[in-house]
Amino acid sequence: MPIKIKNNIEEIGKVCEEARIFCSKNDVPDAKYHDVAIILDEVITNIISYAYPDGKEHFFSLDLQKGSGFIRIKFTDDGVAFDPLTLDAPDTISSLKERKVGGLGVYIVKQLAKSVKYSRANGRNQLEIKISTL
């Protein structure tokens, strides 16, 4: 199910609702839909916040597919090249005052996902996330 998204933070609610409907139609358990929603929120927020530093309106895409025992979420954008898999694991031990800002959302996505793959082709970032539905 392809979804076109404008780089506006207000899009997140609409995308999560479309994902909820998708999950419901595909008999995905509510707990797994919540994982999908968290991943959508984190990744879409990062794309909107960092992929387009020119401040202009842009569009990117998301594709949801149901496989046997998993959901595949694929994000494609033509923003600044960024491989989230190269980030160091965030500090989850130090106090909040001592921690660096950033990286926790990507860490959460990796923890919820069965697999995460990144590639850059033809000037586009492609992030593919699979979530177990079992």
N, C-alpha and C positions, 0 to 999 in steps of 0.2 A: 504494500500500500504506500505509494509515494505521496509525500507531503511537501509542499513548497512553503518556505518560512521566510518572512521578512526579518531583517536584523533589528527587531524591536522587542524589548523584554516582555511586552504584553502578549506576544505570540505564545509564550510558554503554556499558559493556561489552555489556550485553544488546542495546542498540539497534544497536551496531556489528555484532554477530553477525547480527541480523536483516537489516541492510543488506548484509552479505557474502552471505547466502543470496539476497537479492533480486538482487544484482549477478550472482551465479553463474547464476541462472535466466534472466537477461536477457542473457547473453553479454557482460557488461561486462568489459573487460580488467582484470587484477589491478592494474595501475598506476593505473587510474581509480578502482577500489575504494579504494585507499589515499588518494586525494584526497578521496573521499566520507567515509572514516573520519576524516580530519583535520578536515574541515569539521564533521562531526557532533560530534566531541569539543569543538571550539572553541565552537560555538554553544550546544550543550547545557550546557556548563560555564558560559557566560555567563548563560544563562537561569536556571539553578539558583542561581548565585552572586548575581545582582543583581535579578532580576525580582520576587522575593517577599521583601521585607525584614521581613515579619511573622514569619518563622521557622516558619510553619505548613505543613502538607502541602498541596500544590497539584498539579495535573496540567496538562500542556500536550500539544500534539500535533505530530506530524511526519508528513508525507505524502511518500512516494517514488513517482515516476512515471518510466517510461522513455519517451522520445520518440524521434524519428528523429534520431540523432546526439547526443542529450543525455540527462541525468538531471535531473529537477526535484526539488528538495528544498524543501518548504514547512513552515516552523515557524509555529505559532500558539499564542500564550500570552495570558493575561489579566493579566499582571503590569504593573509600572510601565512607562509609555510610554518607549520608547527606540529611537531611530533610529541604528543603528550606522554608517550611511552619512554621518552628520554629523561623525564623528570626524576630526580632522586626521590626516594620515599620520604614523606614528611615526618617531622619530629612529632611523635605522639606521646612522648614521655615527659618532656620539659613542661614547665608551667606555661600558661597561655601568654604571659608577658615575655617569656624568653624565646618563644617560637617565631620562625619566619612566617610571613604571610604567604599563602598560596600553596597549591599542590594537594591539599586535602581532598578536594572534589575529585580529582583524577584518581587518587588513592581509593576513595569510596567506590568509584566506578569499577576499578580493577577488582575490588573485593566482591562486588555483586555479580560480576560477569564470569561466565565460563571461559571466554576468550576475548581478547581485545587486539585488533590489528590496525596498523596505520600504514598508509602509503601516500605518496604524492605523485600524481600523474597529470600531464597536460595542464599544469598550473592549478591543480585542485588538490586540496586535502581530502583524504578519504579515511574515515574512521569506522571500522566495522566491529560491532560488539555483539557477542552472542550470550544469551541468558538461558540457563536451563529452566524448563517449565515443569520439571519433575519435583 
